């Protein structure tokens, strides 16, 4: 979508109705609602923290519930599967409700999910709590870009998404180590209880800062078909499938790689993964600023860095220094993708932002699942280098497609 100077400062009504702003509209443009944007970032932090907690608590969860570690791991699968279903369906089911009401309802589901997990006495109760989390997770991501478009002028959209996605970066850095620390001190349930308390604070912030947002899109199943008729939307989804699948094929199995190739200790692996999270925090900020000017440049730059990092792991991964630099650079570069793809989709269909967001979330979930499956198969049959090798190829293809067909500013 090509943006003129008028387009870049269009109000939400202008974008929805398709009419350019008059001089009076430009002069009377309301200021961006940054407190509301920050409240959404708090929501992201809570959702991603709850999503990541089981990774650091599986062993004590399994022991306490008298189930196998593999069975406890299905709590992660349940969340992902439900998120992929709820992403396209929430916008359709709630199309007549005020978007503030919907967002508050999703945050209430997050609170309920964490509370149920903290008090779960069986695997069934735990899985139900994680299904509720999946509904909240998919529903939020399907509406995140559409809400950002309505809270700030369009020329601040990428910056607003970067602020929202900062919650992802902070949760990535904090969730696993803090969860493990709390689990060791007070038991695994304390981590979910703390997450529930944080979600209550998020709900209060959203009640106080989010304005009324009456529905403006009549999202339906047929709208998804119309969106897929847009060449820009199709190219964006293809790029997502290649780039995100490549990332998860490589990075899902990065710990086995670090154990088998450079033969790193657990302490060194933990330090490098912390570096990955810190790199992602700053990468999200940098990616937001670049995407604000050109999401195409942000995606191509990030994809190139990760492809080169994956090649470095394949060719020189036996060096602990090379592995450390490559993994941290990987984290920094990957953080640019969520805000960049959200910006691409929102600008490709500004009048159908919720529907476009739903398709984007569904594509992400498919890519995550397929990447993890392909990476697992490659590692089983080719060894630890299989994942990074596939990542290099997939990232290169996705980057070239974006470079050739991606949006121009």
N, C-alpha and C positions, 0 to 999 in steps of 0.2 A: 504494500500500500504506500503510495507516494504521498508525503505530507507537505503541504504548502505552509507558509508562515501563518496563515489564518487557521489552517487545520490544527497546527500545533498548539493553539490556545483556544480551541473550541470548547464550549461548555458541554456538559453532559447532554443537555437537551439538543444542542446542535448535532452531536454525534449520533444520537438516537434518531432524530428526525431527518438528518441528512442535509440540513440547510446551513450555509456558512454564517458565521457570526457577523452582526453588524458592528459599526464602530461603537455604538452605544453598548452592545453586548460586551465588547472587549474591555471598555472602560469600567463596566460594572461587574466584571468577572469576580466571583467570590474567592477569598483566599483558600488555599488547600487546607483540608481538615486533617492535619498531621496527628493530633491526639487520637482520632479514630483509626488512622493508619497504624499507629503504634499499638492500639488495642488489638488489632488484627495480628500484628507481629507476636503479641503475647499469646494469642490463640494458637498460632503456628508453633511457638515454643512448647506449649502444653501438649499439642497433638503429637509432635515429633518425639518429644521426651517419652510420652506414654508408648509410642510405637517402638522406641529403641530399648526401653527398660528390660524386657525379657532377655535380650542378648547378654546382659551382665548378671542376670539372676536365674538363669535356667536351672543350674545345679541345685541351689537351695529350694527353688520352687518345686522341682521334681521330687526332692527328698521329703518335703513337707506334705505334698499332696499324694505321696506314695505312688508316683507314676514314673515312667522312664523319661530320660532327658529328651528323647526324640518326641515323645508325646507332648511334653511341655513346649517343645519347639513349634508344635502346631498352632500355638497361640499367635505366633507371627504370621503363619499361613492364613489363619482365619481372618486376621485384620486385612491382609493384602487382597484376598479374594472379595471380601465385602466392599472394600474401597473401590475396586474395579467395577462392581455392580452399582454401587450407590452414586458414583460420579456422574454417569449420564442420567440416572433416574431421579435424583433429588431435584434437579432443575425442572423436570417435567411435573413431578408430583406437587411441588410447592410453587408453581408458576403464578398463582393468584395471591400469594402471601407477601407481605412486606418483607424485604430482604433482611432488615434488622431483626425481625421476629424469627426468621429462619436461622440467622447466625446465632442468636441467643439460644435457640433450641438445640443447635449443634454443640454449643459449649456446654449446655446442660447434659447432653449425652456423654460428653467427655468426662464431666464430673461423675456421672453415674457409672461409667465404665471403670474409672480408676477406683471408685468406692467398692464396686463389686469385685474387682480384682484383689483389692486389699483384704476383703473378707471372704474370698472364695474358699470353699471347703472341699471342692472336687474339681476334676478336669472339666466337667460339663459347665459348672458355674464360671470357671476361668474362661472357657471358650465363648460363652455368652457375653461376658464382659468385653472380650476382644472383638466380637462381631459388632457390638455397639460402637466401639472405637472406630472400626472400619467405616461405619455409616457416617460418623462425624468427620473422619479424615477425607473420604471421597467427596462428601458434600461440601466441605470447606474449600478444597482445592478447585472444585468445579466453579465456584463463585468468586474466588479470590481476585482474579483479574477484573471481572465485571464490577466488583465493589470498589477496587482501586480507581477504575475509570470514573466512578461517580463521586469519589471523595476528593480527587485532585484534578486540576486542569490537565489536558492530555500531554502537554509538554513536560509535565512532572510525573507521568505515568511510570516510566522505567525506574525513576528514583523511588517512587512509592512502593513498587514491587520489590525493590532492593531492600527497603526498610522492612517490609513484611517478611521477606525471606531471610532477614538477619536472624529471625527466630529459629530457622532451620540450622543455621551455622552455630548459634549458641547451644542449641540442643545437641547437635552433633558432637561438640567439644565436651559438654558437661554431662549428658544423660548417662552414658555408660560408666564413667569413673565414679560419679556421685552415687549412682544406683548401687554399684558394687560396694562402695564405702558404707552407705547406709545399711545395706543388707548384712554386711559383716558386723556392724555395731548393734543394730536393733532388729534384724530379720528382714527378709525380702518384702514383707507386707508394708513396712514403714516407707519404702520408696514409693509405692503406689499411693499410700495415704498422703504423703507430701505432695505428690503430683495432683491429687484431688484438691488439696488445699490451695495450691497455686492456681488451679483452674477456677476455683471460686473467686479469687482475686481478679482473674481475667474476666469473668462474667460481670463483676461489678464495674470494671473499667469499660467494658463494651456497653453496658446499660447507660453509663454516664456520657460516653463520647460518641457513639454511633447515632447519626441522625435517622429520622424516618426515611426509608428508601422504598417507596411503592414499586411494585413490579412493573417493568417496562417491556420485558420480552415475553412473548407468548411461545415459550419453549415447548416443542412437541417432537415426536419421533420423526415426522416429515422434515422438520428443520435440520436435523442432523444430515439427512440426505442432501438438502440444499447446500449446506456448508461443505460437504464433500465434493460438491460440484465446483467449488472454487479452486483454481490451480494453486494459489498461494497456500491454502489450507492443506491441500494434498501434499505439496512439497514439504511443508513444515512437519506433517505427521510422518512422512517417510524419513526425514532427517532425524526426528525423535527416535523412531524405531531403530535406526542404525547406530546413532551415537549413544543412546542410553543403553541399548542392549550390549554394545561393545564395552561400555564402562562397567556394567554389572558382571559381564563375563570375566573381565579381568580383575576388578577390585573385590568382588565377593570372595575370591579365593586368594587374596593377597597375603593372608597370614600363612597358609600352607607354602606359598612361594617363598616367603622370607625365612621360613623354617628349613626348607629343603634346598634352596639355592645358595643364599649367602650364609645360611646356618646361624641365624641370629638368635640371641637369647630372648626369653619372654620379656625381660625388662627393656631390651633394645626395641623389640617389636612394639611394645606399649608406647615407648617414647616416639617412635616414628609415626604411629597412628595418631598420637596427640598432635604431632606436627602436621599431619594430614588435616585434622580438624581445625587447627589454628590457620593453616593455609586457606582452608575453605571459608573461614570467617572473613579474612581480608579479600579473598577472591570474590565473595558475594558483593562486597562494597565496590571493588574495582569493576566487576561485571555490570553492576547497575549503572555506573557512570558511562561505561562504553556503550551499553545497550540503549541508553537514553539518546545517544547520537546515532547509533547504527547497531541493531541487533544482529545483523548479518556479520559485521566485523567481530562482535563479541563471540558469536558461535564459532566462526572460522578460527579465531585466535585460540579459543579454548580447545577446540578439536585438534588443532595442530600441536599444541603443547602436550596433550594427553597421548596422541599418536606417537610423538617423539619420545615421551616418557616410557610408553609401552615397548617401543623398539629398544630403548636403552636397557630395560629390564631383560629383554630377550638376549641381547648381545653382551651385556656386561653386568648382569644382575648378580653375579657371584661377588662383586665388590659391594661391601656394606655401605660405603659412601655413595656409590651410584644409586643403590636401591633407596637410600634415605632421601636423596635429592629428588629422585624420580617420583617417589610416593608423595612427598610434600608438594611438588609442582603439580602432580595429578589432582590433589585436593584443591589447590588454588584455582586451577583451570576449570574443574568440574563445577565449581560454585557459580560460574557465569551462565550455565545452561538453563536452570529454572527460570530466572528472570528474563533471559533472552528469548526463550521459547514462549513464555507467557506474553511478552511484549509483541512478538511476531504474530501470534494468534489473535491478540486483542486488536492490533492494528489492521489485520487482514479482514476482520469481521467486527468492527466496533459496535454495530447495531445488534449483533448476536453474540455478545461477549460470553454469556453464560453457556450457551450451547457450544461455542468454540472451546471454552475452558473445560467442559465435560469431555469433549473428544480428546483434548490434550491429556487430561488425566488418564483416560482409558488407554491412550497410546503409551503413556509412561508406564502404566501397570503391566501392559502386555510386554513392553520392552524389558522391564525389570525381570519378569518371570522367564521370558525366553532367554535373556542373557545369562541368568543364573543357571538355567538348565543346560544351555550350550557350554558354558564354562565348566560345569561339573563333568559333562561328558568328555570334553577335551582333556581335562586334568586326569580323569580316570584312564584315558587311552593314550595320551601323549605326554603326560607328566605336568609338572608345575609351570612349564613354559607355554602350555596350550592356551591358558586364559589371556595372558598379555599378548600373545601372538594374534589371537582373534580380535582382541581389543584394538590393536594397531590397524588391522585391515578394516574393521567396521568403522572406526573413527575416521580413517582416511576417506572412505567412501562417503560417509555422511558429511564430512567437511567439504569435499569437492562438490557435492550436490548443493550444499548451502552457498558455496562460493559462486557457483554458476547460476542458480535459480533463486537464491535468497533475496529478500526485500532490499531495495535501495532506498536510502534516506531522501 
